[in-house]
Amino acid sequence: MEVSVLKINGQETGRKVTLNESIFGVEPNDHVIYLDVKQYMANQRQGNAKAKERSEISGSTRKLGRQKGGGGARHGDINSPLLRGGARVFGPTPRDYSFKLNKKVKALARKSALTYKAQDNAVIVLEDFNFEAPKTKEFVNIAKNLKVDGKKLLLVLPEANKNVYLSARNLQKAEVLEARNVNTYKILDADVLLITEKSLETIDGILNK
């Protein structure tokens, strides 16, 4: 699949690049996409929710009433889950929600997500560029020139670029990532992928190992 390389002013450079069929033209696998997104979301969870158990509640251990004949549910001390201020039954405890996925599964998930974007014509290849200084207006102008303003954008750069990152930081619908950090969730979450020429080479090197 050939795609024209555009300048940041929206004009064509006259060059074309071929999107690697082994990355942008695979048979999408929805299940591995689900697994990879599930792992990403699980890794975002802090897992520090904690409720006090019965032994951790401050209070007397004296049995408040007799076992039978009280007319209500049987319970022991004031820390009982049946009483207000008592412990919580099977409450949350700190835990790790992360789980393991094989490298090949994650790679296939990213390839599948990139294929979906290519099929939707949501991949724009840009020539490599840089900003002399951080300026949000310049990034907004790029979106307008490419006629994608108002859409959720993911700009993929070959390496960290502080000026470009800071220019997009205040925009709610724009995100900048290095090619090595691109994941399935971010790809699917964006409406349009803006990928520089060198980023394509980096992605090829990563996903074709």
Disulfide bonds with the S-S distance in Angstrom:
none
